[in-house]
Amino acid sequence: MVRIITSPEKGLTAIELLIIVSVVAVLVIFTAPLLSGSKSDFDQAVKITESTVEQARQTARFYKTNVLIRLETDEQKNHQSITLSIPRIKSQSVLNEVTEEFQLPEGIQVISEDQVIHFDERGEIAIPAQLLFVSDRLKDQSRQLVIR
């Protein structure tokens, strides 16, 4: 009779598999916000800008007056903001300038040739404005928004 010697099976036990899965899960938990943070900041900056543009259009049409959107940079706080400005409202009660400021997420810069976008009484702009959103963290990532 011939005796066959078998070596113990090689593989992962359930405990080893659980340890590997938990280490990978911890790594994903800590790295996911770093990788997706810039993308969500882009999305938030674009949404803020789009809603400000829509609000400027509606305000210009409603009050039948000119409306301005200004891109402003605060060098001390290192952030940009979009200011919606109504120079004058054709109404008997309100004659002062009305402004509303929307702060963009930190680390996102908006680059544009025009720092002021002018909406006429119909809510239209004469020349389309191109805005480029750039991240301070990820140099290769950018987004463009055209306002017509």
MARZA-662921 format. One line per field, with one value per residue: residue number from 0; x, z, y of N, C-alpha, C, O in turn. Coordinates in nm, 4 decimals. Each point is the difference from the previous one (the first is absolute). Last residue first. Layout:
N
nr: c(NUM,...) .
nc1: c(X,...) .
nc3: c(Z,...) .
nc2: c(Y,...) .
cac1: c(X,...) .
cac3: c(Z,...) .
cac2: c(Y,...) .
cc1: c(X,...) .
cc3: c(Z,...) .
cc2: c(Y,...) .
oc1: c(X,...) .
oc3: c(Z,...) .
oc2: c(Y,...) .
END
This chain:
148
nr: c(147,146,145,144,143,142,141,140,139,138,137,136,135,134,133,132,131,130,129,128,127,126,125,124,123,122,121,120,119,118,117,116,115,114,113,112,111,110,109,108,107,106,105,104,103,102,101,100,99,98,97,96,95,94,93,92,91,90,89,88,87,86,85,84,83,82,81,80,79,78,77,76,75,74,73,72,71,70,69,68,67,66,65,64,63,62,61,60,59,58,57,56,55,54,53,52,51,50,49,48,47,46,45,44,43,42,41,40,39,38,37,36,35,34,33,32,31,30,29,28,27,26,25,24,23,22,21,20,19,18,17,16,15,14,13,12,11,10,9,8,7,6,5,4,3,2,1,0) .
nc1: c(-2.5179,0.5194,0.2660,0.5120,0.3251,0.4930,0.4080,0.5166,0.4314,0.2854,-0.1254,0.0453,-0.3261,-0.5115,-0.4578,-0.3488,-0.2123,-0.4120,-0.1710,-0.5083,-0.2019,-0.3599,-0.3698,-0.3782,-0.4697,-0.4465,-0.3230,0.2091,0.6267,0.5297,0.5699,0.4848,0.6105,0.4216,0.2980,0.3111,0.0137,-0.0332,0.0358,0.0858,0.0469,0.1622,-0.4293,-0.4835,-0.4015,-0.4492,-0.2812,-0.4030,-0.2554,-0.2807,-0.1900,-0.1156,-0.3737,-0.3788,-0.6288,-0.4482,-0.3143,0.1306,0.2385,0.6202,0.5837,0.4401,0.0920,0.3339,0.2773,0.4992,0.3452,0.5902,0.4267,0.5372,0.3560,0.0696,0.2229,-0.1622,-0.5387,-0.3308,-0.4748,-0.3331,-0.6001,-0.4407,-0.5413,-0.4122,-0.4667,-0.5049,-0.4898,-0.1786,-0.0357,0.4525,0.5215,0.1165,0.1464,0.5404,0.3934,0.0544,0.3018,0.5646,0.2217,0.0744,0.4701,0.4837,0.0978,0.1725,0.5459,0.3575,0.0159,0.2973,0.5563,0.2032,0.0601,0.4748,0.4560,0.0684,0.1778,0.4929,0.0677,-0.3347,0.0918,0.3484,-0.0894,-0.3007,0.2350,0.3239,-0.2038,-0.1484,0.3563,0.1188,-0.3227,0.0245,0.3590,-0.0960,-0.3050,0.2014,0.2451,-0.2859,-0.1683,0.4010,0.2952,0.4679,0.1560,0.1167,0.3006,0.1612,0.1775,0.1416,-0.1228,0.2210,-0.1590,0.1424) .
nc3: c(-2.1642,0.3212,0.1759,0.2441,0.1231,0.3196,0.1424,0.2552,-0.0138,0.5222,0.6106,0.4678,-0.0391,-0.3719,-0.2893,-0.4903,-0.2957,-0.4256,-0.3388,-0.2981,-0.4282,-0.1340,-0.0679,0.4784,0.3714,0.1732,-0.0867,0.0953,-0.0772,0.0942,-0.0149,0.3815,0.0531,0.1349,-0.5720,-0.2585,0.2634,0.3153,0.5914,0.3655,0.5584,0.3762,0.4644,-0.1113,0.0060,0.0119,-0.0868,0.1810,-0.2230,0.0973,-0.2857,0.1254,-0.0985,0.0731,0.2213,0.1672,-0.5096,-0.5114,-0.3563,0.1683,-0.1090,0.0868,-0.0077,-0.0650,0.3158,-0.0638,0.2504,0.0794,0.2999,0.2437,0.3373,0.3533,-0.0926,-0.4974,-0.3061,-0.4974,-0.3856,-0.4675,-0.0979,-0.3636,0.0139,-0.3579,-0.0532,-0.2086,0.0761,0.3456,-0.0625,-0.2585,0.2260,0.3537,-0.1557,-0.1291,0.3798,0.2356,-0.2241,0.0900,0.4461,0.0450,-0.1907,0.3103,0.3888,-0.1198,-0.0764,0.4177,0.2273,-0.2080,0.1095,0.4377,0.0379,-0.1647,0.3373,0.3850,-0.0375,0.1882,0.5770,0.3336,0.0823,0.3830,0.5243,0.0142,-0.1938,0.2998,0.3404,-0.1760,-0.0509,0.4136,0.1305,-0.2594,0.1534,0.4171,-0.0468,-0.1803,0.3372,0.2929,-0.1990,-0.2319,-0.3782,-0.2367,-0.2390,0.3142,0.0437,-0.0840,-0.0162,-0.2449,0.0400,-0.1145,-0.1017,0.0433) .
nc2: c(8.2516,-0.3193,-0.5259,-0.2326,-0.5194,-0.1723,-0.4402,-0.1575,-0.2231,0.1443,-0.1508,0.1659,0.4866,0.0916,0.2548,0.1040,0.4843,0.2023,0.4692,0.2083,0.3807,0.4013,0.2743,-0.0683,0.0449,-0.0307,0.5155,0.5578,-0.0056,-0.0720,-0.1978,-0.0975,0.0280,-0.0992,-0.1836,-0.1947,-0.5546,-0.5138,-0.1326,-0.4908,-0.2186,-0.2267,0.1438,0.2547,0.3481,0.3405,0.5193,0.4472,0.5149,0.5477,0.5008,0.5913,0.3939,0.2543,-0.1878,0.1121,0.0355,-0.3354,-0.3071,-0.0310,-0.1459,-0.1361,-0.5981,-0.5361,-0.4567,-0.3246,-0.4452,-0.1439,-0.3124,0.0290,-0.0634,0.4899,0.5473,0.2716,0.1114,0.2074,-0.1263,0.1891,0.0655,0.2136,0.2951,0.2783,0.3986,0.0123,-0.0062,-0.4564,-0.5994,-0.2624,-0.1113,-0.4417,-0.5403,-0.1818,-0.1711,-0.5242,-0.4397,-0.0868,-0.2815,-0.5712,-0.2944,-0.0765,-0.4107,-0.5346,-0.1822,-0.1737,-0.5360,-0.4502,-0.1104,-0.2940,-0.5731,-0.2914,-0.0931,-0.4364,-0.5790,-0.2987,-0.0670,-0.3504,-0.5823,-0.3089,-0.2986,-0.5152,-0.4977,-0.3766,-0.4215,-0.5314,-0.4571,-0.3809,-0.4631,-0.5246,-0.4299,-0.3860,-0.4886,-0.5168,-0.4007,-0.4085,-0.5162,-0.3883,-0.2447,-0.2405,-0.5103,-0.5022,-0.4678,-0.4948,-0.5294,-0.5235,-0.5942,-0.5674,-0.5724,-0.5868) .
cac1: c(-0.0518,-0.1263,-0.0269,-0.1417,-0.0344,-0.1319,-0.0653,-0.1447,-0.0447,0.0354,0.0255,0.0559,0.1350,0.0247,0.1271,0.0166,0.0804,0.0606,0.0580,0.1134,0.0092,0.1109,0.0377,0.1305,0.0931,0.0719,-0.0640,-0.1352,-0.0869,-0.1287,-0.1094,-0.0921,-0.1386,-0.0263,-0.0854,0.0484,-0.0836,0.0794,-0.0721,0.0139,-0.0508,0.0840,0.1424,0.0788,0.0355,0.1404,0.0054,0.1286,-0.0027,0.1037,-0.0212,0.0615,0.1404,0.0842,0.1403,0.0472,-0.0106,-0.1130,-0.1003,-0.1263,-0.1161,0.0358,-0.1051,-0.0211,-0.1122,-0.0920,-0.0781,-0.1437,-0.0714,-0.1174,0.0330,-0.0627,0.0331,0.1381,0.0468,0.0978,0.0888,0.0896,0.1430,0.0643,0.1410,0.0531,0.1294,0.1163,0.0282,0.0067,-0.1064,-0.1305,0.0006,-0.0087,-0.1358,-0.0936,0.0238,-0.0599,-0.1453,-0.0335,0.0154,-0.1166,-0.1196,0.0088,-0.0145,-0.1406,-0.0796,0.0316,-0.0607,-0.1450,-0.0321,0.0182,-0.1202,-0.1113,0.0160,-0.0254,-0.1246,-0.0085,0.1095,-0.0268,-0.1119,0.0447,0.0857,-0.0677,-0.0999,0.0714,0.0554,-0.1114,-0.0365,0.1097,-0.0104,-0.1155,0.0326,0.1029,-0.0640,-0.0811,0.0926,0.0552,-0.1040,-0.1043,-0.0299,-0.1111,0.0414,-0.0510,-0.1196,0.0380,-0.0564,0.0121,0.0084,-0.0547,0.0760,-0.0819) .
cac3: c(-0.1209,0.0319,-0.0922,-0.0035,-0.0683,-0.0615,-0.0178,-0.0069,-0.1300,-0.1081,-0.1165,0.0404,0.0526,0.1371,0.0164,0.1399,0.0152,0.1322,0.0239,0.0929,0.0908,-0.0405,-0.1385,-0.0042,-0.0999,0.0600,-0.0427,0.0566,-0.0314,-0.0519,-0.0010,-0.1028,0.0192,0.1428,0.0535,-0.0580,-0.1068,-0.0883,-0.1239,-0.0565,-0.1373,-0.0881,0.0118,0.0880,-0.0652,0.0129,0.0087,-0.0252,0.0687,-0.0336,0.0721,-0.0620,0.0294,-0.0966,0.0110,0.1366,0.0834,0.0903,-0.0393,-0.0261,0.0453,0.0204,-0.0718,0.0323,-0.0835,0.0553,-0.1095,0.0180,-0.0965,-0.0599,-0.1075,0.0365,0.1387,0.0113,0.1278,0.0717,0.0901,0.0555,0.0118,0.0793,-0.0186,0.1121,-0.0217,0.0251,-0.1253,0.0308,0.0918,-0.0669,-0.1071,0.0631,0.0503,-0.1136,-0.0650,0.0867,-0.0155,-0.1349,0.0033,0.0703,-0.0824,-0.1121,0.0553,0.0399,-0.1219,-0.0587,0.0837,-0.0179,-0.1348,0.0055,0.0627,-0.0941,-0.1022,0.0545,-0.0537,-0.1449,-0.0624,0.0029,-0.0857,-0.1269,0.0157,0.0789,-0.0861,-0.0997,0.0698,0.0313,-0.1252,-0.0309,0.0915,-0.0374,-0.1261,0.0291,0.0718,-0.0963,-0.0848,0.0820,0.0152,0.0945,0.1068,-0.0261,0.0133,-0.1046,0.0419,0.0762,-0.0538,0.0966,-0.0669,0.0796,-0.0165,0.0000) .
cac2: c(0.0654,0.0680,0.1112,0.0325,0.1246,-0.0046,0.1288,-0.0025,-0.0487,0.0922,-0.0847,-0.1292,0.0205,-0.0433,-0.0704,-0.0369,-0.1204,-0.0132,-0.1313,0.0000,-0.1152,-0.0860,0.0304,0.0649,-0.0502,-0.1117,-0.1249,-0.0061,0.1132,-0.0460,0.0971,-0.0466,0.0420,-0.0125,0.1056,0.1258,0.0538,0.0856,0.0244,0.1338,0.0087,-0.0792,0.0294,-0.0874,-0.1250,-0.0392,-0.1458,-0.0637,-0.1286,-0.0971,-0.1248,-0.1169,-0.0276,0.0686,-0.0384,-0.0231,0.1190,-0.0131,0.0990,-0.0669,0.0748,0.1406,0.0702,0.1407,0.0392,0.0977,0.0548,0.0069,0.0822,-0.0608,-0.0936,-0.1267,-0.0333,-0.0489,0.0517,-0.0814,0.0727,-0.1010,0.0303,-0.1052,-0.0334,-0.0765,-0.0653,0.0845,0.0704,0.1426,0.0380,-0.0043,0.1008,0.1315,0.0187,0.0079,0.1297,0.1017,-0.0111,0.0478,0.1456,0.0548,-0.0141,0.0936,0.1351,0.0171,0.0146,0.1306,0.1031,-0.0071,0.0487,0.1447,0.0544,-0.0130,0.1013,0.1332,0.0530,-0.0143,0.0738,0.1444,0.0400,0.0578,0.1178,0.1032,0.0649,0.0805,0.1163,0.0895,0.0683,0.0934,0.1144,0.0826,0.0670,0.1007,0.1112,0.0724,0.0769,0.1088,0.1024,-0.0378,0.0948,0.0910,0.1385,0.0891,0.0727,0.1194,0.1246,0.1101,0.1302,0.1088,0.1235,0.1152) .
cc1: c(-0.1234,-0.0431,-0.1375,-0.0177,-0.1518,-0.0305,-0.1355,-0.0556,-0.1505,-0.0547,0.0203,0.0386,0.0675,0.1436,0.0182,0.1252,0.0214,0.0746,0.0697,0.0477,0.1265,0.0069,0.1063,0.0410,0.1335,0.1012,0.0670,-0.0754,-0.1399,-0.0872,-0.1249,-0.1251,-0.0821,-0.1428,-0.0243,-0.0772,0.0635,-0.0908,0.0818,-0.0804,0.0125,-0.0451,0.0795,0.1480,0.0835,0.0219,0.1467,-0.0102,0.1266,-0.0198,0.1095,-0.0221,0.0500,0.1472,0.0797,0.1491,0.0634,-0.0030,-0.1261,-0.1027,-0.1241,-0.1164,0.0254,-0.1090,-0.0377,-0.1042,-0.1018,-0.0633,-0.1484,-0.0655,-0.1235,0.0226,-0.0562,0.0350,0.1387,0.0400,0.0898,0.1031,0.0732,0.1487,0.0378,0.1436,0.0446,0.1265,0.1115,0.0234,-0.0020,-0.1114,-0.1353,-0.0052,-0.0191,-0.1424,-0.0956,0.0176,-0.0722,-0.1509,-0.0362,0.0075,-0.1232,-0.1248,-0.0017,-0.0250,-0.1470,-0.0820,0.0247,-0.0701,-0.1503,-0.0289,0.0109,-0.1266,-0.1153,0.0075,-0.0289,-0.1248,-0.0100,0.1106,-0.0295,-0.1136,0.0413,0.0854,-0.0686,-0.0972,0.0750,0.0488,-0.1133,-0.0307,0.1123,-0.0105,-0.1136,0.0336,0.0996,-0.0700,-0.0768,0.0933,0.0513,-0.0997,-0.1067,-0.0200,-0.1167,0.0420,-0.0429,-0.1278,0.0443,-0.0527,0.0018,0.0211,-0.0704,0.0884) .
cc3: c(0.0308,-0.1241,0.0345,-0.0908,-0.0003,-0.0598,-0.0645,-0.0125,-0.0184,-0.1355,-0.1213,-0.1185,0.0300,0.0399,0.1478,0.0118,0.1495,0.0056,0.1350,0.0201,0.0858,0.0971,-0.0514,-0.1458,0.0123,-0.0935,0.0616,-0.0392,0.0583,-0.0260,-0.0645,0.0116,-0.1179,0.0344,0.1480,0.0579,-0.0537,-0.1142,-0.0804,-0.1290,-0.0451,-0.1449,-0.0911,-0.0016,0.0950,-0.0657,0.0018,0.0217,-0.0386,0.0826,-0.0430,0.0886,-0.0777,0.0197,-0.1099,0.0098,0.1367,0.0873,0.0823,-0.0313,-0.0363,0.0463,0.0224,-0.0889,0.0412,-0.1038,0.0638,-0.1261,0.0323,-0.0968,-0.0502,-0.1043,0.0396,0.1427,0.0242,0.1275,0.0748,0.0836,0.0591,-0.0012,0.0863,-0.0332,0.1277,-0.0288,0.0188,-0.1235,0.0251,0.0905,-0.0707,-0.1052,0.0627,0.0477,-0.1170,-0.0610,0.0854,-0.0202,-0.1355,0.0092,0.0685,-0.0866,-0.1129,0.0567,0.0342,-0.1257,-0.0583,0.0790,-0.0205,-0.1354,0.0161,0.0609,-0.0994,-0.1048,0.0482,-0.0570,-0.1511,-0.0657,0.0075,-0.0882,-0.1323,0.0096,0.0748,-0.0904,-0.0972,0.0700,0.0256,-0.1275,-0.0248,0.0903,-0.0414,-0.1261,0.0311,0.0640,-0.1026,-0.0840,0.0800,0.0101,0.0917,0.1183,-0.0392,0.0275,-0.1105,0.0397,0.0874,-0.0669,0.1073,-0.0728,0.0763,0.0000) .
cc2: c(0.0804,0.0759,0.0546,0.1210,0.0154,0.1347,-0.0225,0.1417,0.0091,-0.0436,0.0884,-0.0865,-0.1328,0.0296,-0.0321,-0.0860,-0.0238,-0.1320,0.0014,-0.1432,0.0058,-0.1183,-0.0971,0.0157,0.0728,-0.0628,-0.1228,-0.1266,-0.0235,0.1212,-0.0600,0.0852,-0.0519,0.0413,-0.0258,0.1177,0.1266,0.0444,0.0998,0.0077,0.1449,-0.0009,-0.0933,0.0367,-0.0857,-0.1350,-0.0399,-0.1503,-0.0744,-0.1262,-0.0964,-0.1222,-0.1216,-0.0302,0.0690,-0.0283,-0.0208,0.1246,-0.0240,0.1077,-0.0792,0.0868,0.1489,0.0590,0.1414,0.0354,0.0927,0.0560,-0.0016,0.0971,-0.0759,-0.1082,-0.1361,-0.0425,-0.0594,0.0712,-0.0975,0.0748,-0.1197,0.0315,-0.1196,-0.0379,-0.0700,-0.0795,0.1038,0.0869,0.1512,0.0522,0.0044,0.1103,0.1378,0.0302,0.0193,0.1388,0.1042,-0.0039,0.0603,0.1523,0.0580,-0.0069,0.1014,0.1398,0.0225,0.0251,0.1394,0.1104,0.0048,0.0630,0.1514,0.0578,-0.0035,0.1081,0.1418,0.0652,-0.0036,0.0821,0.1497,0.0489,0.0639,0.1260,0.1137,0.0759,0.0905,0.1270,0.0999,0.0776,0.1013,0.1228,0.0944,0.0785,0.1116,0.1200,0.0833,0.0865,0.1199,0.1148,-0.0563,0.0923,0.0883,0.1433,0.0980,0.0736,0.1156,0.1260,0.1073,0.1323,0.1101,0.1244) .
oc1: c(-0.0573,0.0724,-0.0985,0.0660,-0.0736,0.0403,-0.0265,0.0365,-0.0503,-0.0236,-0.0960,0.1087,0.1220,0.0923,-0.0319,0.0124,0.0551,-0.0517,0.0881,-0.0805,0.1073,0.0061,-0.0114,-0.0346,0.0073,0.0423,-0.0435,-0.0958,-0.0215,-0.0088,0.0038,-0.0614,0.0375,-0.0470,-0.0437,0.0565,0.0664,-0.0666,0.0322,-0.0064,-0.0477,0.0682,-0.0292,0.0537,0.0624,-0.0762,0.0734,-0.0591,0.0321,-0.0507,0.0218,0.0137,-0.0777,0.0821,-0.0258,0.0634,0.0467,0.1021,-0.0941,-0.0146,-0.0037,0.0158,-0.0281,0.0035,-0.0279,0.0329,-0.0756,0.0659,-0.0519,0.0245,0.0016,-0.0358,0.0680,0.0771,0.0129,0.0351,-0.0411,0.0758,-0.0460,0.0609,-0.0498,0.0313,-0.0234,-0.0044,-0.0146,-0.0028,-0.1055,-0.0876,-0.0512,-0.0775,-0.1046,-0.0667,-0.0558,-0.0907,-0.0991,-0.0580,-0.0654,-0.1027,-0.0809,-0.0559,-0.0822,-0.1022,-0.0660,-0.0496,-0.0912,-0.0927,-0.0548,-0.0609,-0.1015,-0.0741,-0.0475,-0.0830,-0.0938,0.0060,0.0283,-0.0274,-0.0171,0.0237,0.0252,-0.0525,-0.0236,0.0228,-0.0116,-0.0462,0.0022,0.0217,-0.0236,-0.0292,0.0253,0.0122,-0.0342,-0.0060,0.0348,-0.0076,-0.0345,0.0251,-0.0980,0.0766,-0.0658,0.0023,0.0832,-0.1028,0.0085,0.0498,-0.0897,0.1119,-0.1206,0.0946) .
oc3: c(-0.0896,-0.0495,0.0051,0.0176,-0.0197,0.0531,-0.0559,0.0761,-0.1098,-0.0864,-0.0539,-0.0029,-0.0105,-0.0793,0.0868,-0.0687,0.0699,-0.0439,0.0250,0.0140,-0.0478,0.1212,-0.1110,-0.0849,0.0517,0.0223,-0.0244,0.0672,0.0746,0.0835,-0.1158,0.1065,-0.1158,0.1114,0.0382,0.0266,0.0728,-0.0633,0.0470,-0.0767,0.0671,-0.0860,-0.0096,-0.1010,0.0920,0.0218,-0.0947,0.0975,-0.1184,0.1122,-0.1195,0.1221,-0.0555,-0.0838,-0.1185,0.0966,0.0624,0.0190,-0.0435,0.0741,-0.1011,0.0909,0.1083,-0.1223,0.1171,-0.1117,0.0882,-0.0817,0.0635,0.0043,-0.0136,0.0219,0.0656,0.0193,0.0353,-0.0019,0.0352,-0.0525,0.0959,-0.1061,0.1113,-0.1141,0.1108,-0.0177,-0.0305,0.0082,-0.0078,-0.0452,-0.0298,0.0123,-0.0177,-0.0525,-0.0181,0.0083,-0.0439,-0.0512,-0.0060,-0.0051,-0.0648,-0.0367,-0.0004,-0.0303,-0.0620,-0.0211,-0.0015,-0.0499,-0.0457,-0.0083,-0.0071,-0.0682,-0.0448,-0.0003,-0.0494,-0.1075,-0.0669,-0.0591,-0.1050,-0.0851,-0.0035,-0.0085,-0.0573,-0.0313,0.0081,-0.0316,-0.0541,-0.0059,0.0114,-0.0481,-0.0399,0.0051,-0.0091,-0.0605,-0.0264,0.0058,-0.0309,-0.0500,-0.0447,0.0963,-0.1008,0.1139,-0.0710,-0.0666,0.1224,-0.1045,0.0838,-0.0410,-0.0130,0.0779) .
oc2: c(0.0619,0.0863,-0.0736,0.1025,-0.0967,0.1035,-0.1064,0.0896,-0.0238,0.0845,0.0549,-0.0577,-0.0118,-0.0188,0.0813,-0.1013,0.0850,-0.1028,0.0822,-0.0921,0.0367,0.0208,-0.0520,-0.0821,0.1115,-0.1134,-0.1125,-0.0381,-0.0955,0.0900,-0.0416,0.0077,0.0185,-0.0231,-0.1085,0.1061,0.0737,-0.0819,0.1092,-0.0960,0.0915,-0.0558,-0.1192,0.0454,0.0529,-0.0941,0.0281,-0.0464,-0.0108,0.0038,-0.0194,0.0077,-0.0777,0.0371,-0.0215,0.0423,0.0953,0.0661,-0.0664,0.0972,-0.0702,0.0815,0.0514,-0.0141,0.0255,0.0397,-0.0408,0.0645,-0.0919,0.1206,-0.1223,-0.1157,-0.0789,-0.0940,-0.1172,0.1180,-0.1106,0.0816,-0.0619,0.0137,-0.0169,-0.0340,0.0485,-0.1218,0.1184,0.1228,0.0630,0.0738,0.1079,0.0949,0.0624,0.0891,0.1083,0.0828,0.0582,0.0958,0.1041,0.0676,0.0663,0.1033,0.0916,0.0617,0.0834,0.1108,0.0827,0.0638,0.1003,0.1066,0.0694,0.0709,0.1044,0.0909,0.0627,0.0596,0.0994,0.1045,0.0618,0.0858,0.1204,0.1110,0.1064,0.1169,0.1223,0.1096,0.1105,0.1210,0.1202,0.1095,0.1137,0.1224,0.1178,0.1071,0.1151,0.1227,0.1140,0.1097,-0.0597,-0.0014,-0.0256,0.0466,0.0566,-0.0116,-0.0100,0.0420,0.0098,0.0311,0.0209,0.0117) .
END
